């Protein structure tokens, strides 16, 4: 497996904490928790901002449509002079051309001059976007829960962005089980009424491939591995670990919101992401291990058999 690696360079001016991993691994929860730490701004999955927010005008986590959200209108004005000044067809075309796992895997075979020009142009849209989020919010760190390894590798090539990565993992049996369930999503927070469902084979392959790529990126940029199960069991400790990778570490005062038996909500503007971002009431952190009862034993054994080497590497017991 050959990967396109980021170029070496001086740290950028806007720090981005990128949550990398496989969907249904708890990234929206981590995004929400980090967003409550002073100095951090959680914005959801910025990869989907163009299609979900700018094009479809879906709901921001503040509860209003994207184009009615004062925060995102200020971001668009600061970054581009307004969202109507952005060539959306071009942005989405560039996204399809360069921000894909296939490009990442095939590596140098497709690194033509035109490809490099397209990457530079694509980053010319992303860089002012992250800069504007940090400026409008007054944040020192922008939290992006996009998860996609292709996006992370592209951001690492930017001289204007200072990329840090949290590699978020979840037991593959939990991920597979989550993708098998039919889950409704709030109205106007996605292009469909329910989350997508995927086969065990497809999700297991993605779990191995994506986590391998994010793990390799950790050799080139500051990175911290974090398991969903550990985060829920001891959020105080693991949020300290996650924030330590940025240099804007959380201490007792910054994590006071965890000490009341439940997690309260502060206003945020996650434009895209999981349904958890739309919760308004305080909630308790509870470990979701329904896979132990929901997944037939033969499926559990099949997943363990295929993913054993990776599970061991990432600290998951083969029970």
C-alpha positions in Angstrom: 0.0 0.0 0.0 1.6 3.2 -1.1 0.4 6.5 0.4 0.8 10.0 -0.7 2.7 11.6 2.1 2.5 15.2 3.3 5.3 17.6 2.4 7.6 18.8 5.1 7.3 22.4 6.1 7.0 25.0 8.8 4.0 24.9 11.1 1.0 26.9 9.8 -0.9 29.7 11.4 -4.2 27.9 12.0 -4.1 24.8 14.1 -6.5 22.0 13.1 -7.2 19.0 15.3 -8.4 16.4 12.9 -10.4 13.4 14.2 -9.5 10.5 11.9 -11.1 7.0 11.8 -14.1 5.1 10.7 -17.6 6.5 10.8 -19.7 5.2 13.8 -16.7 5.2 16.1 -17.8 8.1 18.3 -16.3 11.0 16.4 -19.3 13.3 16.8 -19.2 12.7 20.6 -15.5 13.5 20.8 -16.0 16.5 18.6 -18.8 17.8 20.9 -16.6 17.2 24.1 -13.6 18.9 22.6 -15.8 21.9 21.6 -16.6 22.5 25.2 -12.9 22.9 26.1 -12.0 26.6 26.1 -9.9 27.5 23.1 -11.4 24.8 20.9 -14.1 25.2 18.2 -16.0 22.1 17.0 -17.5 22.5 13.6 -18.4 18.9 12.7 -17.3 17.2 9.4 -16.0 20.1 7.3 -15.6 17.8 4.2 -19.4 17.8 3.9 -19.9 21.5 4.6 -20.1 22.4 0.9 -22.8 19.9 0.0 -24.8 19.7 3.3 -24.5 23.4 4.3 -23.9 25.6 1.4 -25.9 23.6 -1.2 -28.7 21.9 0.8 -28.9 24.4 3.7 -29.3 21.7 6.3 -29.5 22.5 10.0 -26.5 23.7 12.0 -26.2 22.2 15.5 -27.4 25.6 16.8 -30.8 24.7 15.4 -31.2 27.0 12.4 -30.5 26.4 8.7 -26.9 26.9 7.6 -27.7 30.1 5.6 -29.5 31.6 8.6 -26.7 30.8 11.1 -24.9 34.0 12.0 -21.7 32.2 12.8 -21.5 30.5 9.4 -22.4 33.6 7.5 -19.6 35.5 9.2 -17.3 32.6 8.4 -18.3 32.7 4.7 -17.9 36.5 4.6 -14.4 36.4 6.2 -13.2 33.5 4.1 -14.6 34.3 0.7 -16.5 37.6 0.8 -19.7 35.5 1.2 -20.8 32.0 0.2 -22.3 33.3 -3.0 -18.7 34.2 -4.1 -17.6 30.5 -4.0 -17.6 28.5 -7.2 -19.4 25.5 -5.7 -19.3 23.4 -8.8 -15.5 23.8 -8.9 -15.1 23.0 -5.2 -17.1 19.8 -5.4 -15.3 18.8 -8.6 -12.0 19.2 -7.0 -13.2 17.3 -3.9 -14.2 14.4 -6.2 -10.9 14.5 -8.0 -8.4 14.8 -5.2 -10.0 14.1 -1.8 -10.6 10.3 -2.3 -9.2 7.2 -0.8 -8.4 5.8 -4.2 -6.0 8.7 -5.0 -4.4 8.2 -1.6 -3.8 4.5 -2.1 -2.5 4.7 -5.6 0.0 7.4 -4.5 2.7 8.7 -6.8 1.3 6.9 -9.9 -1.3 9.6 -10.1 0.8 12.6 -8.9 0.9 14.4 -12.1 1.5 18.1 -12.5 -2.3 18.6 -13.0 -3.0 16.7 -9.8 -0.6 18.8 -7.8 -2.3 22.0 -9.3 -5.7 20.6 -8.3 -4.5 19.9 -4.8 -3.2 23.4 -4.5 -6.4 24.8 -5.7 -8.5 22.6 -3.4 -6.4 23.8 -0.4 -6.9 27.4 -1.5 -10.6 26.9 -0.5 -9.9 24.9 2.7 -7.2 27.1 4.1 -9.2 30.3 4.3 -12.2 28.3 5.6 -10.3 27.0 8.7 -8.7 30.4 9.2 -12.1 32.1 9.2 -13.6 29.6 11.7 -10.7 30.3 14.1 -11.0 34.0 13.6 -14.8 34.3 14.0 -14.9 32.0 17.0 -11.7 33.3 18.6 -10.5 29.7 18.9 -6.9 28.6 19.1 -7.8 25.1 17.7 -10.4 24.2 15.0 -11.8 20.6 15.6 -12.7 18.8 12.4 -14.3 15.4 12.7 -14.3 14.6 9.0 -12.4 11.3 9.7 -11.5 10.7 6.1 -7.8 9.8 5.7 -7.6 11.5 2.3 -8.7 14.8 3.8 -6.1 14.4 6.6 -3.3 13.8 4.2 -4.2 16.7 2.0 -4.4 19.1 5.0 -1.0 17.9 6.1 0.4 19.2 2.8 -0.8 22.8 3.6 1.8 25.3 4.7 -0.9 27.5 6.2 -2.4 24.9 8.5 -0.8 23.3 11.5 -2.3 19.8 11.5 -2.6 17.6 14.6 -4.5 14.3 14.5 -6.5 12.2 17.0 -6.8 8.7 15.7 -10.2 7.6 17.1 -10.8 3.8 17.2 -13.7 1.6 18.1 -13.9 -2.2 18.4 -14.7 -3.4 14.9 -17.5 -5.5 16.2 -19.2 -2.4 17.6 -18.6 -0.5 14.3 -20.1 -3.4 12.2 -23.1 -3.6 14.5 -23.7 0.1 14.3 -23.7 0.0 10.5 -26.2 -2.9 10.5 -28.8 -1.0 12.6 -31.5 1.2 11.1 -31.2 4.6 12.8 -33.4 7.6 12.2 -31.8 11.0 12.0 -33.4 14.4 12.8 -35.2 16.2 10.0 -33.1 18.5 7.8 -29.8 17.2 9.2 -29.0 14.9 6.2 -30.0 14.0 2.7 -32.1 11.0 4.0 -34.3 10.1 6.9 -32.1 7.2 8.2 -28.4 6.5 8.5 -27.0 4.3 5.8 -26.6 0.6 6.4 -23.6 -1.4 5.1 -22.6 -5.0 5.0 -20.2 -6.6 7.5 -17.7 -7.3 4.7 -17.7 -3.7 3.4 -17.3 -2.1 6.9 -14.7 -4.6 8.1 -12.6 -3.8 5.0 -13.0 -0.1 5.6 -12.1 -0.5 9.3 -8.8 -2.1 8.4 -7.9 0.2 5.5 -8.9 3.5 7.1 -7.3 2.8 10.4 -4.1 1.7 8.7 -3.9 4.9 6.7 -4.6 7.2 9.7 -2.0 5.2 11.8 0.6 5.8 9.1 -0.1 9.5 9.0 0.8 9.6 12.7 4.4 9.1 11.7 4.4 12.5 9.8 2.3 14.8 12.0 1.7 15.1 15.7 -0.9 12.4 16.5 -2.6 10.7 19.4 -4.4 7.4 19.4 -7.7 7.2 21.3 -10.2 4.4 21.7 -13.9 5.2 22.0 -14.3 2.7 24.8 -11.5 4.4 26.9 -13.0 7.9 26.2 -16.4 6.9 27.6 -14.9 5.1 30.6 -12.6 7.9 31.6 -13.4 11.1 29.7 -11.4 13.4 32.0 -8.1 11.5 31.4 -8.5 10.9 27.7 -9.6 14.5 26.9 -6.4 15.6 28.6 -4.5 13.2 26.4 -6.3 14.3 23.2 -5.7 18.0 23.8 -2.1 17.4 24.7 -1.3 16.9 21.1 -2.2 20.5 20.3 -0.2 22.3 23.0 -3.5 23.8 24.2 -4.0 21.2 26.9 -7.1 20.9 29.1 -6.7 21.0 32.8 -9.1 20.8 35.8 -10.8 24.1 35.1 -11.3 23.4 31.4 -12.8 20.0 32.1 -15.2 21.1 34.9 -18.1 20.4 32.6 -17.5 16.6 33.1 -17.9 16.7 36.9 -21.7 16.9 37.3 -22.7 13.3 36.5 -23.7 14.3 33.0 -22.4 16.4 30.1 -24.0 19.7 29.6 -24.2 21.5 26.2 -22.8 24.9 25.3 -23.8 26.5 22.0 -21.8 25.1 19.0 -22.0 25.3 15.3 -21.3 21.8 14.0 -22.6 22.2 10.5 -22.5 18.5 9.7 -21.9 15.2 11.5 -23.8 12.6 13.6 -27.1 13.1 15.2 -25.6 13.6 18.6 -24.6 17.1 17.5 -28.3 18.1 17.6 -28.8 17.1 21.3 -29.7 20.1 23.5 -30.2 18.5 26.9 -27.4 17.3 29.2 -26.6 13.6 28.7 -24.6 10.9 30.5 -21.7 9.2 28.8 -22.7 5.5 28.4 -20.7 2.8 26.6 -22.5 1.3 23.6 -21.5 -2.3 23.4 -24.8 -3.7 22.0 -22.8 -5.7 19.6 -22.2 -8.3 22.4 -25.9 -9.2 22.3 -26.9 -8.0 18.8 -24.2 -9.7 16.7 -24.6 -13.4 16.2 -21.6 -15.4 17.5 -20.5 -16.4 14.1 -20.2 -12.8 13.0 -18.2 -11.9 16.1 -15.8 -14.8 15.4 -15.6 -13.8 11.7 -14.7 -10.2 12.5 -12.1 -11.3 15.0 -10.6 -13.8 12.6 -10.1 -11.2 9.8 -9.1 -8.2 12.0 -7.1 -10.0 14.7 -3.7 -8.5 13.8 -5.2 -4.9 13.7 -7.2 -5.5 16.9 -4.1 -6.6 18.7 -2.1 -3.6 17.4 -4.8 -1.2 18.6 -5.2 -2.9 22.0 -8.5 -4.7 21.6 -8.8 -8.1 23.4 -9.6 -11.1 21.2 -12.3 -12.3 23.6 
